[in-house]
Amino acid sequence: MTLFLLLILAAVILGIIGFAVHGLFYLLVIGAVLLVADLVYVGLRFRRGGRKHRIAR
């Protein structure tokens, strides 16, 4: 979960810098790609990981 939060933070920071600074549009694009990749990663992890953590009673 820490990796997910750090990647979200990095994507947001890159997006803000890319939007605010003239001539650094590529940082906005990198931030958007990083955000999408991170959401796909966490989606796949939660989808597969939910079945492994059952508690046997």
FENWO-V303874 format. One record per backbone hydrogen bond with DSSP energy under -0.5 kcal/mol. NH is the residue of the N-H (numbers start at 0). CO is the residue of the C=O. E is the energy in kcal/mol with one decimal. If there is no record, write none. Layout:
nh = [NH	NH]
co = [CO	CO]
e = [E	E]
//
This chain:
nh = [4	5	6	7	8	9	10	11	12	13	14	15	16	17	18	19	20	21	23	26	27	28	29	30	31	32	33	34	35	36	37	38	39	40	41	42	43	44	45	46	47	48	49	50	51	52	55]
co = [0	1	2	3	4	5	6	7	8	9	10	11	12	13	14	15	16	19	20	23	23	24	25	26	27	28	29	30	31	32	33	34	35	36	37	38	39	40	41	42	43	44	45	47	48	48	53]
e = [-2.2	-2.5	-2.3	-2.2	-2.3	-2.5	-2.4	-2.3	-2.5	-2.6	-2.2	-2.5	-2.5	-2.7	-1.9	-2.5	-2.5	-0.5	-1.6	-1.2	-0.8	-1.8	-2.5	-2.5	-2.1	-2.5	-2.6	-2.2	-2.3	-2.6	-2.3	-2.3	-2.2	-2.3	-2.5	-2.0	-2.4	-2.3	-2.5	-1.9	-2.1	-2.5	-1.1	-0.8	-0.6	-0.6	-0.6]
//
